[in-house]
Structure formats: structure tokens, C-alpha cells
Amino acid sequence: MRYKNQMWVEDLPNGKYKYCERYTDTKGKIRKKVSVTLDKNSSRAQNEASRLLYNKIDAKLEKKNKKLKMSKTK
């Protein structure tokens, strides 16, 4: 599930751009941050960063849910 979070961009000293977003962990209490680094800050790069962040968040939440299910079955 994707929450309506805002993605923001940080300029890095090496000329690249760091796209960041926060999400809520499965417990609903912990806010975590994910980021990806890209070379450009164009609208195309922003769309790609949004997609990459979405996939990264989903993978982390899925992994967390899988761990919780395994610990409950033991």
C-alpha cells in the first residue's frame, strides 16, 4: 500500500541528485526514509525516481510482512 507522501530532492556535492521519500512501517508507528540517487533533476528523472522509490518501499514492506508471518507460524 502506498501512502500519499511527498518526494523531495537533495542536491549532492558531486553534482548528482538524491530523491527521498518517507513511508510508514507495517506497525504504523515507525516512519522510515528511502532514497535513490540519479544524475539529473528533469521531469523524466523525477518520474523514474518515483517509480524506483515505490518499488523499494513495496519490497521492504513485503519483506517485513513475510518475516512477521514466519514468526507467527513458529
N, C-alpha and C positions, 0 to 999 in steps of 0.2 A: 504494500500500500504506500502510495506516495503522498506526503503531506505538502501543503502549499507553503513551501519555504522559498526564500529568496536566495538566488545565487549571486555571489559578488566576486569581483575580480581584484586581485592584488598584483601590482607591478613588482617584478623581481629585479634585483640589481644587474642580473645578466641579460636583461632585455626581454625575458620571457614573461608570460602571464600565468598566474595561479588562480584557477577558478575554484571557489569554495562553496559548500552548502552544508547546512546543519540538518540533522534528522533526529527523530525521537526513537530511542531503542524500544524493543518489544515490551519491556516492562512499563513503558510510558512515563518514566521518571527521568531517565538519563538522556541528555542531549549530546549527540556526538557530531564531529565535524569530519567531512571527507573533502578531498581536493584532488584536482588533476592539473598538470602543467602543460600548456600549449605555447607554440611560438608566436601566435598572432592574437589580436583582440578584435577580430572582424565579426560580423554577424554570423558568418558561416562557422567560425571557431567557437562562438558562443553556443550555437545550436549543437555542435559536436560535443562541447564540454557538458552541456546539459544532459545529453544522451549518455555520455560516459559516467557522469555522476549518478544518474538514475540507475544504470546497470550496477555500479559499485555499491550503492545503497541497498538495492534488491539482493545482491549476492551476500552482503553482510547480514541482512535481516534473515535471509533464508538459512544461512549457516547457523545463526543463533537459534532459530526455531528448530532446526534439526538437532542441535545439541540438547535443547530443552526436552524434546520428545524422547531422545535416547535416555536421558537421565530419569525421566518419569517411568520408563518401562523397566528399569533395573530394580 
